[in-house]
Structure formats: structure tokens, C-alpha cells
Amino acid sequence: MDTQRRHSHLLLLLAAAIWGFAFVAQRVGMRHVRPLTFNGVRFVLGTAALAPLLLVRRGRFADWTAAPAGSVPRGRILTGGLLAGVLLFGGSTLQQVGVIYTTAGKAGFITSLYVILVPILGLFWGHRTGGRTWFGAVVAMTGLYLLSAKGMLGIELGDLLVLLGAFFWAGHVLLVGHLVQRLPALPLAVTQFAVCGLLSLLGAVLLETIRLETLTAAAVPILYAGLLSVAVAYTLQALGQRHARPAPAAIILSFEAVFAAVGGWLILGEGMSPRGLAGAALMLLGVILAQGEDRAPGGS
């Protein structure tokens, strides 16, 4: 492995660690503020942190600020960012409500299913999905049953909400994968984060009560989720994926679930039963197996 690719893998692993521990921040934040308030402030902070990078035109951020081919009308960026932001809003809202009723570790493993859902949902767009992906999906769903099943047909409420959110994350990945072939990535990212933040704040104003004292109490988890999880981790992902192959990159990022479980155990004292641990292991194995297919760079 060349040095450049090794550095890219390390950047992706760091992004996965930040995202994994963000589940802990989300759980802690819910002790003080409601889900839409948390997400609204979080994504507005992330937008504010990333926006200055739009002024950077040289150096290592050049590939992230430039359009793939020629200049792009601002209207196309706004339209793409609006669509991506709506999907991001759906996924983040369901996940944020879900973590109220489940553990950080379980939420992390269930969210990682989006890696498998991406190629499966891609069938509707004419993408091909090999047998290994389907096998990985079966293994992962078996793990989901062991981790989250409530009786033969039921599933815990929090786990169900996070699972529904994984469908939004998968749709978001497919849409963004399509858009970044035509639009500059950084303006697209800033726009979608702004849309998600504004939609969340609008929902918070309509459905929740926003108080300064509760925001102050939740300042640390909000700052972590906004500045590190949104701004820093997405930047690391963008830089890391420039020189990493798609399948290894997806596998490394899927270890977000492991970091979520470790963070929940170390910081929140959360644990899993032997059945839950077996289910989590099967889910992670299924995700890794599903990424074993050889795909062209940039494909889903």
C-alpha cells in the first residue's frame, strides 16, 4: 500500500471514530434538549464552520471546491443541496429521535446498514448488485434480528426509527454520489447542511420549546456533533476518499458502529447481552461482505 493511500485510510478511520463517538454525544444531548433543536443547532454550527472553506481556491481543498467539469450555475447547486438536505433531515431526525429509546452502540450498528442498502436501492436506478452483496444483506439482517428483535415479529421502537433513518442515509448517499459527478462538492455540502439545519430549527420552533439554559447545558455534545461530526469528519471523509478505493473506504467508514459501541460502553456504561454482541458482529460482517464486490470508482 502506498503512503498516500495509507494516509487516506487513516483519515477515513479518524472520520469513522468521530462519527462513532457522535452517537454518544447525541445520547447525552437528549438529556437536555429535544431532537429537532439538537439537530438544528448542530447543522447550523457545521455550516458556519465549513462555509469559510468556500473561499479557499488553492491547495489541498482545490478538488473539493472545484466543479468536476466547467462552471456550474448556482441554481443547480441550490437545487441539489435542497434535495440532499431534505434526505439528510429525514435521516438525522429519525436517528436523533431513535437514540432516545436505544443505546449508542445499537444505533451505530443499525445505521451502518445503509452501506448495504445503497447497492440494493441502487437497483431502482439500474445499478447492478452481485451475489456477495445479497449474502452480506442476509447476514446483516440476521444480526439485526439478534440485536433488536422484540419477539418473533416486533422490533424495539428506537431501533426501528434508526433503521428507517438508514433508508434515508442510503438515499442520501445515492443522491450525493450522483450530484458530486456534476457539482462542486464543498458548496453542495454546505448547502445541504444549511437546509437540514434550517428545516430542523423550523420544526423545533413549531414542535419544541427552545430555551437558552437547556442549550447551555447541552453545549458540549452540540459542539462535538456540530463542529467535529459535521464539519471536521465530513472534511476528513472528502480528503480521504480522494485516494482510497470505494470498497475499502466503505469498510473503514462502517467501523463507525464499533466506535459507537466502544464510546457507549466507556462513557455511558452501556452494554450488550451475548445475543446482542453476536448480532452486532453479524451486522458488521454483513456490511464488510457486501463491500467485497468490485465496483468502479464513484459507483454505489
Rosetta blueprint (number, residue, H / E / L):
1 M L
2 D L
3 T H
4 Q H
5 R H
6 R H
7 H H
8 S H
9 H H
10 L H
11 L H
12 L H
13 L H
14 L H
15 A H
16 A H
17 A H
18 I H
19 W H
20 G H
21 F H
22 A H
23 F H
24 V H
25 A H
26 Q H
27 R H
28 V H
29 G H
30 M L
31 R L
32 H L
33 V L
34 R L
35 P H
36 L H
37 T H
38 F H
39 N H
40 G H
41 V H
42 R H
43 F H
44 V H
45 L H
46 G H
47 T H
48 A H
49 A H
50 L H
51 A H
52 P H
53 L H
54 L H
55 L H
56 V L
57 R L
58 R L
59 G H
60 R H
61 F H
62 A H
63 D H
64 W H
65 T H
66 A L
67 A L
68 P L
69 A L
70 G L
71 S L
72 V L
73 P L
74 R H
75 G H
76 R H
77 I H
78 L H
79 T H
80 G H
81 G H
82 L H
83 L H
84 A H
85 G H
86 V H
87 L H
88 L H
89 F H
90 G H
91 G H
92 S H
93 T H
94 L H
95 Q H
96 Q H
97 V H
98 G H
99 V H
100 I H
101 Y H
102 T L
103 T L
104 A H
105 G H
106 K H
107 A H
108 G H
109 F H
110 I H
111 T H
112 S L
113 L L
114 Y H
115 V H
116 I H
117 L H
118 V H
119 P H
120 I H
121 L H
122 G H
123 L H
124 F H
125 W H
126 G L
127 H L
128 R L
129 T L
130 G L
131 G H
132 R H
133 T H
134 W H
135 F H
136 G H
137 A H
138 V H
139 V H
140 A H
141 M H
142 T H
143 G H
144 L H
145 Y H
146 L H
147 L H
148 S H
149 A E
150 K E
151 G L
152 M L
153 L L
154 G E
155 I E
156 E L
157 L H
158 G H
159 D H
160 L H
161 L H
162 V H
163 L H
164 L H
165 G H
166 A H
167 F H
168 F H
169 W H
170 A H
171 G H
172 H H
173 V H
174 L H
175 L H
176 V H
177 G H
178 H H
179 L H
180 V L
181 Q L
182 R L
183 L L
184 P L
185 A H
186 L H
187 P H
188 L H
189 A H
190 V H
191 T H
192 Q H
193 F H
194 A H
195 V H
196 C H
197 G H
198 L H
199 L H
200 S H
201 L H
202 L H
203 G H
204 A H
205 V H
206 L H
207 L H
208 E L
209 T L
210 I L
211 R L
212 L H
213 E H
214 T H
215 L H
216 T H
217 A H
218 A L
219 A H
220 V H
221 P H
222 I H
223 L H
224 Y H
225 A H
226 G H
227 L H
228 L H
229 S H
230 V H
231 A H
232 V H
233 A H
234 Y H
235 T H
236 L H
237 Q H
238 A H
239 L H
240 G H
241 Q L
242 R L
243 H L
244 A L
245 R L
246 P H
247 A H
248 P H
249 A H
250 A H
251 I H
252 I H
253 L H
254 S H
255 F L
256 E H
257 A H
258 V H
259 F H
260 A H
261 A H
262 V H
263 G H
264 G H
265 W H
266 L H
267 I H
268 L H
269 G L
270 E L
271 G L
272 M L
273 S L
274 P H
275 R H
276 G H
277 L H
278 A H
279 G H
280 A H
281 A H
282 L H
283 M H
284 L H
285 L H
286 G H
287 V H
288 I H
289 L H
290 A H
291 Q L
292 G L
293 E L
294 D L
295 R L
296 A L
297 P L
298 G L
299 G L
300 S L
